[in-house]
Each structure stands twice: as C-alpha cells, then as structure tokens.
Amino acid sequence: MTSSQLPSVTVAALPDGVRPLDVREADEWTAGRAPTAVHIPMSELTGRLSELPDDQDPLYVICRSGGRSARVVEFLIAQGYPAVNVDGGMQAWASAGRPMVSDGPGEPEVV
C-alpha cells in the first residue's frame, strides 16, 4: 500500500471531539499536543497495542507532519485496526487554530 492509497483526512475534516493517536516522541508531546490526544510514540507502538483507544472508530493517527503517522496507519491497517492518517499532522493542527496544550511553562508549540 502506498501513502497515496492510505485513508487520510484533513484537520478541517476531523470530527468534533476526536481523540487523535499521537505517535510523536515524548519531547514533541510535551511541547504541544491536542488536548484530547492519546500518546503512544511510534517507537513503542508494537508493545502497546492493548492501549489503543477502543471507543473510537477509526483511529485518527497524527504526528508532526504526517510521515510517521502514515507508517503507523499502514501498520495498524495490516493488524486489522481501522486507522486514518491526519494530513499535515500537528503542523496543520496548529495552523488551523485547533486547541493545543503543553506541559511546559510557555505557549504550546509544534517542535
């Protein structure tokens, strides 16, 4: 399956109240994320499949720009999970003015 064949959605087309699966690393997550996101870094995903949200169909997968999340979507689909890549990732999320939170003292940002 090529990335052009993967299910994808723009940030603008995401349903209200979506809980994206954020597959970025811990430092990226800490700097800024969607307030409702679930964090499982791509590097830990295979060992944490049991932690995937089971109350959302499909899983909307997000990273910084869409590359890592596309690879995760391809993997999840191969494992039988319904997954959709969020085009443009957190960069598109921030550009669209969607809400963000962080663990730091400053304003949330995408790093």
Beta strands, then each sheet from edge to edge (+ up, - down):
strand 1: 8-9
strand 2: 21-22
strand 3: 38-39
strand 4: 59-62
strand 5: 83-86
sheet 1: 1+ 5+ 4+ 2+ 3+
end
